[in-house]
Amino acid sequence: MLFNSLTFLVFFAIVMIVHALPLRWHWRKFNLLIFSYLFYMAWNPPFVILLWISTVVDWFLGKAIAQTDSVAKKRWLLVGSLLVNLGMLSFFKYGEFLVKSFAGMMAQVGVDYVPPEMDIVLPVGISFYTFQTLSYTLDIYRGKMKPWNSFLDYAMYVTFFPQLVAGPIVRAVDFLDQCATPRRASSAQLSWGLTLLAIGLFEKVVIADGLLAPISEKLYDASGGPQFLDAWLGTFAFAGQIFCDFAGYSTCAIGVAMCLGFGIMDNFRFPYAAVGFSDFWRRWHISLSSWLRDYLYIPLGGNKHVSRFVFVHPLLLGVCVGGLFIGNVWISVGAGGLYLLFLILHRGVLNNLMLTMVIGGLWHGAAWTFVVWGALHGFYLLAERVIKRIVPASPLWSKPPVQLLLAIGTFLAICVTWVFFRAKSFDSAFGIVGSMLGRVPDGQRSLLTPTDMIIAGYVTVGLLTVHWLMRKTTLEDVANRTPWWLRATLVAVMITLTVMMPGEDRAFIYFQF
């Protein structure tokens, strides 16, 4: 069920009506839980079983972790949670990837191994709700919270439909307290929640799908190397598309939750106005970057080099043997080989930051192009730290013109990484990057029409301008300073354009992750 569909609007209207009934809070929460299961089952009903498994396993293991005084037993209970959750994630998301990678490794040493056809269907949202349930057990293990006393509240936390399938990744410590008292949106919350829903749908339907997706597809679905302008403008189009698509979903999710009286964290803070790559990750997919920081980067040692005992880290252990828990030995072998590669690399240049970004890349997709995307971001972050140590501090760096130039440079470098995120193969990615650097194949015709180039250019400039002007504020602050009649007019225009926009209905990009 897509936010940008008539089906969802009818579903949401029914949810709002039922939620407004004069029922006890317990029964209103129960209704939200049932509606959340129905929302998820609209894609593929049998996969709701995986959601139930994650919910039940972490509920009981979280209680067991809190009740035992044995440190060793706590660790094994945590490993059990990781095995179940990351085991399912490894099988469904990385099964075919690991098997094919293993076959490629065998071919390199002269062994002709033909992997079986697996035809695994990826359950929608599994990466998101897996990280949510893990945050619950990890926080109990670390002493950050106690087990919750209501299974209904916990089950609703795991399955809350606004952000279930594509985030933001909500943490138990932020959500469960909201379940303790009745939630009903005030008139101001309802108004702003519906406004956010309209803004999110406008970003998705009009900008991402209507204007930019057809342009980026002309570049990334084509065969052969593109021209210089094709490579840059097509990638600019994808940079705008993926932001408006994903930020659009997050904005819709926050708005829908607000209409029900719940608060969800912001997932984006105008990332294309970032000055530097650390700043970018404080603004892009904040719920994931903060999750990786708190549950992976810091436990690994933070700014220090990878510990010699990294192989016993529970999270990585779960990744390595999760496939074996599911019952497919080849997936475990492939995961073990991938982890061995990590160990080999960290002896040279790989530190905690790079390892975290590589895993972040793999979280996004089961392909080596995503690994390179994550590694490039890791390289950018490491290079930024080195530069900051070498270049002396100066008031010059805080001047607005210099900050603007640095933001533009950051955006261009980020666009290079988007090539590997979007390209279907390394050949395609290297061909596009080569064209960006001026190595254009002879006789190659332009892939984009003049109209495509104008749209990509204007939308990119407009997007960067909005991000730059909004980089130190929020949408809500701007809306509060805007006259009501102007705000109402803008929302009406966005709704009208969203309804009238022709073109193909596309699923949200992050559904595949």
Order of alpha helices (4+ residues) and beta strands (2+ residues): alpha-alpha-alpha-alpha-alpha-alpha-alpha-alpha-alpha-alpha-alpha-alpha-alpha-alpha-alpha-alpha-alpha-alpha-alpha-alpha-alpha
